[in-house]
Amino acid sequence: MAPPTFLAIEKAKEARVPPAPGKPQSVTVPGTEKPGYSPIYRHHRFTNGLLTTFDPAIVNMHDAFENAANRVPRSRCLGSRAWDPVKKVFGPYTWETYQTVQKRRRDFGSGLVDLLAAEGHVGEKFGIGLWCQNRPEWQITDLAALSQNLFTVSLYDTLGPDTTEYIINHAQLPLVATSVNHITALLKLKPRLPTLKIIVSLDVLSSGELPGESKLDVLNSMASELGVKIFDIKQVEALGEKNPKPYRIPSPEDPVTINYTSGTTGNPKGVLLTHKAAVAATCSSFMVTQSGNDDIICSFLPLAHIYQRLGENTALWGGAAIGYFHGNIVELVDDLKLLRPTAFSGVPRLFNRFGGAIKEATIEAPGFRGKLSRRAIDTKLASMARKDKPTNKHFLYDRIWSKKVSAALGLERCHTVVSGSAPIDPSLQQLLRAVFANNFVQGYGLTESYAVSLVQMEGDYTASNCGCVMPTIEARLRDVPDMEYLSTDKPHARGELLLRGTSLFTEYYKNPEETAKAVDADGWFHTGDICAVDEIGRFRIIDRVKNVLKLAQGEYISPERIENVYLANCSWLATAYVHGDSHQAFLVAIFGIMPESFAAFAGKVLGTTIDPTDIAALKEAALNKKVERAAHAELEQVARKNKFNSWERVKGLRMFVEPFTVENQLLTPTLKLKRPQTAKMYRDTLDQLYEEALAEEAASKPKARL
């Protein structure tokens, strides 16, 4: 028997229909013009007001999950791969149904309330810390908290102890649910964590050992001296099953999470997001991708970040299945091939890797395979560029080529791919659109907007833009005259992007000063991103208010745009930092290499074979001047192809195996580069690059004859 009609997704399908070709996707609201600002833009189907929910009966995320669990109780919900200690491999996916997860979240929520009541926390609204890699228990904990009108506060798996300590104390967390590998870290921090009273292990710590010999007993013997109690998830669920509690249903204004942003400087800010914002954002997400009980997603982007959280909100309201990756991002494709997801969300860094692997196996391949691949890509790119009925599908190439290439990544069933968190290179997006032959869109969002603000529409095959305003958001541009960006610019208005809407955050928790800096008196959130808006209301990120370089000759440079172009076109590069000193007239750069493809690239240059697992050999090759010159030559080709101005081209470079990591504090946990810290750490290298480039420039100039 077919499941009952799912109202939210039916309404989303109606709203998802694009306007007629050439008609506005985002429309301006009449009478909203004012000096220094553009008019207000809204989604073309929501001109009279912003979307709050597609289903009036669903106003919080607790009810969203209950709706799915009652609608499709026997459908797959959460899946994972268990480690086989005998074979030393991860096994196949095993699944828990919506009905099972519904019972577990009810029991776990009741058990949490009992534990907290024993510590004097009765009837309060407070946060539950969540610290683990993506796994079913993360979602069960979050759903359990929702069932008792509690909220979760994520701790990043990659954060150092200082930031972990800061978040627990700032949010005053009495309980942290975590994987077993983080328990000792919490115990070490406990003397500086006065509010922490309970640790719940999401791994089972006791399985029939003699009293005093289980992991649970050993850890509790350590914890008791510190004034903290340790339980495992099995105990807490059993406690809740024995003493069930009625649901405490949240109101739309109650917090669903305090999500701490991974700032590039200082302590992270706690972004307070409500159930109202979560429901609105999830409805917008339904307009990007269908999410029914026949759908499946792969969870690998960190759940501590709002992007993945939104994806799983959408799946759990829709009744879709969520398969969690086994933990090693290098082997992600193994999980994808088992899951064969129908929707996929990623980031440009991952798509760069996909693109590099696809190019190497197809259009750069010798013989018939390469010839067929180039023909398929060229044909599809031409079809996408058509004015009349553009498409990325082809009756023949999709069957004999696209499906096979997509299947190598486990994405042959994928109807929707979303790229977010940073701009994707336009040529890479077009390549992947041609390969996957599906709806591959780029979106824009922030933690403060619950991940979704702008998204490209299905059937629009333009690149280099983030699409139109979503129904939960209205947007406008603010003039930035000192950077020469004005809302009156022709042909397209330009300025700082401001957002307001139903999916926006409430405040920075306990931080009224930063809230006041970010949100003006009229409720507009100032994103710090510079946008241009075209004639049909598509937004393109072109700069940052702060992340902009001004070179000696007065030219403004957007280093992130240059970095993304190089990364998208050079498969042997993994990371990039483009730098420009204000007293210099050109750029230099530091790159991180991709071991596998760099080994082949450098080996070809040096006429030798380099083992991609030999780190010492990779380091030596990366610093080899012959390899460096060859790398610079390829960068120059990319620059010419992408029509870089002379001042946008990198004149000097250094390559390293892994220059920027979360551990050396040059990447945020969301893998954004900390630019000031990077410049400081590599100051000597940057100075050396400038000296070498200037010396080479001087040597190449003809000397005056006497």
ZAKOL-267419 format. One record per residue (C-alpha): y, x, z negated. Coordinates in steps of 0.02 Angstrom, whole numbers, plus 32768, in hexadecimal, padded with zeros to 4 digits. Layout:
YXZ;...
END
This chain:
800080008000;80AC8044802E;8120806B7F9C;81B07FF27F79;825180077FD9;82B980967F97;836A80507F94;83C980F57F84;83778145801B;838980A78083;844480A3805E;8450815E8081;84008146812C;848480C68158;85128137811E;84C981D18175;84E8818F8225;856882058272;860781C882C8;861181BF8385;861F826B83D9;86CF82B183C5;86FE8234833D;873382748291;86AC82A08214;872E82B3818A;87C582418198;88728251814C;88AC81CD80D2;89528182810D;89EA81A280A0;89A082378042;8A0982BF8096;8A7C83228024;8ADB83C78035;8A6A845F8020;89CA83FA8035;896383AE80BF;893782F580BB;889C82C48059;87F882C780BA;876582538099;86BC823380EA;86CE81C48183;8663813B8134;86B881408089;8770813580B2;879980B0802F;874581017F9A;86C981847F63;860E816C7F4D;85C981627E9B;851681267EBB;84B180D67F46;8452806D7EC6;84BB80107E42;842380107DCF;842080D07DCC;84B2811E7D6F;845B81AF7D17;83D5822E7D43;835C81E97CC2;835481447D20;834A819F7DC7;82A781F17D93;826281527D44;828880F67DE6;821B81717E47;8190817A7DC5;818080BC7DBF;818D80AE7E7D;810F81367EAF;80AB815D7E10;801781AD7E69;807B821A7EE1;807E82D67EC9;8110830D7E5C;810883C27E1C;809484487E5F;807284FF7E39;7FF7858C7E5B;7F9185D27DCB;7F68868B7DBA;7EB086B37DCB;7E9087467D54;7DE687697DA1;7E17876D7E58;7EC787B07E2F;7F1987317EA3;7F7B86907E95;7F1385F77EBD;7F3B855A7F21;7FBC84DB7EEA;7F88845F7E65;7FEF83C37E49;8026834B7DC1;8051829A7DF6;80F2823E7DCD;808F81D57D50;805282727CF6;80FD82C47CF3;814A82217CB4;80D382217C1E;80EB82DA7BFC;81A982CD7BFE;81A182377B88;812F82937B0E;818F83367B18;823682DD7AFE;81F382837A64;81AE83257A20;825383817A39;82AE82F879D8;8233830C7946;824783CA7943;830483BE7946;8307833578C1;82A583A9784E;83368424785F;83B883A07836;83E9836F78E8;83D982B278EB;842582417970;849382CA79B8;84BB82F77A6C;849E83B07A7F;8459842F7AF7;83A984707B0B;83A085227B4D;832F85407BE3;82FC85F17C0B;8271860E7C8A;824E86297D41;8236858F7DAF;819985337D76;8163847F7D54;818884927C9A;824084B37CC0;824C84077D0E;81E183B47C88;825683FA7C03;82F083BE7C60;82A583117C7A;8272830A7BC3;832483337B8D;836882A97BFE;82F0822B7BB0;834382457B06;83F782587B41;83F683137B26;8430838F7BAA;83F084387BE1;844984DE7BEA;83FA855D7C5E;83EB86147C31;83D786877CC6;833486E57CD7;8396877F7D0E;8423877D7C8F;843888097C12;842D87EA7B56;84EA87E47B3F;8500874F7BB3;846686F77B6D;84AE870C7ABF;855886CC7AFA;8512862D7B4A;84A185FE7AB7;853086147A3D;85B585C57AAB;854B852A7ACA;850A852D7A15;845685167A4B;83DD84EB79BD;834384F77A2E;8311855F7AC4;827B85367B32;824085D47B87;81B086317BD6;814D86A47B63;819687437BAD;824487187B69;821286EE7AB6;821D87A07A74;82CA87B27AC3;830387157A67;82BA875779C4;831B87FA79DA;83BB879879F6;8399871B7968;8401877678E3;849987547952;846686A17980;8491863678E7;846F858D793A;83C485B77981;833B856A7914;82AC8542798C;8259859A7A1F;81E185367A8B;816D859B7AF9;814C854C7BA2;80AA85B07BA4;801A857A7B33;800C85F97AA5;7F7385BA7A49;7EC885937A90;7E4A858C7A03;7E5D863979B5;7E3A865778FE;7ECD862F7889;7F4E86B97890;7F0C87057932;7F5D869C79BA;7FFC86D17A14;8052863F79BF;8021867A7911;8053872D7934;80FD86FC797A;811F868378EB;80F9870A786C;8186876E78BB;81F986D878D2;81EA86947821;8248872977DA;82D787037852;82E6864A7828;82A2860778CC;820485A378F3;819B85B47990;8135852979E0;80E0851B7A89;80F2848E7B06;8043844B7AE2;806E84367A29;811383DF7A4D;80C583667ACA;803B833D7A4C;80BE831E79C5;811C82A87A39;807E824C7A6B;8056823079B3;810781F77989;814D81A77A28;8207817F7A30;826081007A9C;82CB81477B26;8381816B7AFB;83CE81487BA4;846981AE7BD0;850C81607C08;855E81997CAB;85DD81FE7C47;855C825C7BDE;853B83137C0C;84A283387C75;84BC83F57C68;8535847D7C3B;851A84F67CC9;855F85A27CA6;85A885F17D42;858086A57D66;863186E57D72;865C878C7DC0;86C587BC7D28;86BE87907C6F;865087127C17;860886827C7D;865F85DA7C75;85FB85417C3F;860E84BB7CC5;85F484127C73;85A283997CED;857F82E27CC7;84F882687CFD;857C82137D68;859A82B57DC7;84E082D67DDA;84BB82287E1E;854D82317E99;851C82DF7ED6;846782A97EEC;849E82167F56;8500828E7FC4;846482F97FCF;84018262800F;847A825C80A0;844B830E80D1;838F82FF80C6;8313827280B1;82AE82858012;822082098006;817182107FBF;81308261805F;81A782F4804B;818D839C7FF7;8200842B7FC7;81E484DD7F8A;823E850F7EEA;826F85C77EEC;832D85D07EDF;835585E47E25;8356853D7DCA;83DB85837D58;8452856B7DEB;849484C27E1F;845D84D37ED6;83A384CD7EAE;83BE844F7E22;840C83D67E9E;837A83EF7F16;82FE83C07E8E;8369832D7E53;835D82EC7F05;82A183067F0F;827F82B47E66;82E8821B7E8A;829C820D7F37;81E8821D7EFD;81CB82BF7F5D;815A834E7F27;819C83F47EE2;812F848E7EF6;816785247E8D;815985D17ED9;80E486487E7E;817086BA7E44;817887497EC0;820487277F3D;81C087AF7FB1;812487437FCA;8182869E7FDD;81398680808A;808B8678803B;80C585E27FD5;811D8593806A;807F859E80D5;801E8542804E;80A384BE802E;80E384A680E0;81838456809C;81E083CC80F7;828A840380B6;82C684B1808A;836284F38034;838D85AC803E;8419862B803A;845A869E80C4;840987368076;835D86E6808E;838786A2813B;83BE8751816E;830D878B8144;82C086FA81A2;832F871D8237;830587D68237;824A87B48231;8257872E82B9;82BB879E832F;8241882E8319;81AB87BE833C;81F9875C83CE;829587888431;82868843840D;81CB88458433;818E889B84D2;813888498564;811987908580;8137875E84CA;81E687A784CC;820E875E8576;81D386AF8544;823286B884A0;82D586EC84F2;82C386628571;82A185E084E9;833586198480;83AE86218513;837A8574854F;8390852984A3;8437857E8482;847685378527;8438848A84F5;84928494844E;853484C684A5;8534842D8519;85C683B68507;855B83208531;84C882FF84BB;84AC83AF8475;840083CF842B;8396845C83E3;82F3840B841C;8290842D84BB;81F983CC84FA;819684698525;81D884FB84BE;81CA8499841B;810F84858436;80E0852F847A;815F859C8420;81CC85518395;813B85068332;80DB85AA8334;8171861382FF;819D85968274;80E78591823B;80EC864D821B;81688624818F;811385838158;81A4851A8197;815684C0822B;8161841481D4;8212842F8196;828B83A781D1;832383E98171;835E84988144;83FA84B380DB;8457855780C7;84CF85678035;851F85D87FB0;857586498031;85A6863F80EA;851A86588166;853F86BB8203;8559863F8294;84E6869D830D;845C869E828B;846D85E4826C;846385C08326;83CA862F8338;837085D782A9;83A3852C82EB;8352855B8390;82B6859D833A;8299851082BD;82D084828331;8305841C829A;83A183E9823B;83E284948200;8488847B81A7;850084E38143;854F849C80A7;85D484CD802A;85D984A87F72;85F684F07EC7;85B084D97E19;864F84777DF5;862683F97E80;856D83EC7E57;854384597EEE;857783E07F77;862683CB7FC2;861C83EC807D;858483E280F1;856B83E881AD;8533834681FE;848C83338253;84A08341830F;853B83AF8303;850584588347;85A784B5832B;85A0854D82B9;861885AE8247;864A851081EA;860C84B4814F;861D8407819A;867683718153;86A4833280A7;861582DB804E;862882278010;863B82587F59;86CB82D07F7B;877B82CA7FC0;87CF836A7FF7;887983AF8027;88C58459804E;894E84AF7FEA;89C78526803F;89B285DE8013;8A538623805F;8A4186D58020;89A186E28087;89F086828118;897985ED810D;89D385468122;899A84928131;8A14848381C3;89BE850F8226;898C84E782DA;891284C28322;88B984B1827B;88FE849781CC;88D885268155;88E5853F809A;888985447FF4;880384BE7FE5;881F84417F58;879983C47F24;879783237EC0;870D82A37EAD;867D824F7E55;860982E77E59;868A835D7E0C;867783B17D63;86CF83707CC7;870C84147C7B;86E284C67C51;868C84B07BAA;86FA84E47B16;877185387B8F;880C84CD7BAA;887085627BEA;87FA85837C7C;87E884C87C9D;88A584B87CAB;88AB854C7D23;882685017D94;885384477D91;8906840E7DAD;895E83787D62;892583077DF0;886E83337DD6;885C83AA7E6A;87E5843B7E51;882784DB7EA1;879285327EF0;87E585D77F1F;879A85CA7FCF;880B85C98068;87D8854980EC;880A85138199;87EB845E81CF;87CE84358285;8802839B82E7;876A833382B1;876E836481FA;86F083F381F0;871B8477816F;87068531818B;871185B280FF;877E86408140;87B586A180A6;87C586AA7FEA;8867869D7F8B;883687397F2B;87AD87907F91;881E87CD801C;884D887D804F;88F388B48094;88EA895980F1;897589DA8104;89AF899281AA;89C688E6815A;892A889381A1;88CA88198132;880D882E812F;878487B980F1;86FA883480BF;867887AE809E;8682876E8151;8668881E8195;85D7883C811E;8581879C8154;858F87C7820D;8545887581F3;84B788318186;848C87A88203;848288218296;843188BB8249;8385888D8206;8374893681AF;8404890D8139;83E788AA8098;849088AD8040;854188E1806C;85E6890F801C;867A89278091;870E897D8040;87C2899C8071;884589FD800D;88F589B88021;89388A65804D;88B68A7E80D7;88B58A348186;87F88A198198;875B89E0813E;86C48A3780F5;862389EB80B7;858B89FF8047;84EA89AD807F;84428989802F;83AF899D80A6;831A892E80CA;828689A680AE;820E89648133;8286895581C6;82EF89EC8192;82548A598190;82348A2B8246;82EC8A418276;83008AEB8222;82558B25825C;82848B038310;83288B6382FB;82D18BF982A9;82368BF58316;81C08BE28283;81628B5F8220;81A98B258179;81408AC380FE;81AA8A2F80C3;815C8A3F8016;81918AF68006;82358AE37FA8;825C8B9D7FA9;82478BA58067;82B48B0A807D;833D8B568011;83388BF88072;833F8B9D811A;83CD8B2C80E1;843A8BC480BC;84098C22815A;84A58C3C81C5;84478C1B8266;840A8B748224;84B88B4F81E1;85048B6B828D;84818AFC82DF;84A48A74825F;855F8A828280;853F8A72833B;84E189CF831F;856C898E82AF;85E789B4833B;857E894F83B6;857D88BC833D;863988CC8324;865A88C883E0;85E3883683FA;863D87D38372;86EA880583B2;872188608314;87D088A58316;87DB89628308;881089578251;877888E98229;86FA896E825D;86A689DD81DE;86CF8A9581FD;865F8AE28178;85C18AAB811F;853D8ADB80A1;84928A8C8092;84298A7E7FF4;83838A307FC9;83C889B37F4B;847F89D27F1F;84A989267EDA;843C88CC7E5C;844D88517DCD;840B88DA7D5B;849689567D85;851088C57D71;855288CC7E24;850488247E53;851887807DF7;8477871F7DD4;84A286B67E6E;84A1875B7ED0;855C875D7EF0;85A8880A7EF9;861C883E7E6B;869E88927ED6;870F88E57E54;8679892B7DF6;862B89697E99;86CB89C27ECB;86D48A147E21;861E8A4D7E1E;86238A937ECF;86D48AD87EC8;869D8B8B7EE7;86328B587F7C;86BF8AF07FC6;873A8B7F7FB4;86BD8BF38009;86A88B788099;87648B7180B3;87718C3080AF;86E68C438131;872D8BBD81A4;87DE8C03819B;879E8CB481BC;873B8C778253;87D38C188292;88428CB28281;87C28D2182D9;87B68CAA836C;88728CA6838D;88AD8D1F8415;89148DAF83D1;89C48DC68413;89D88E5B8487;8A638ED88460;
END
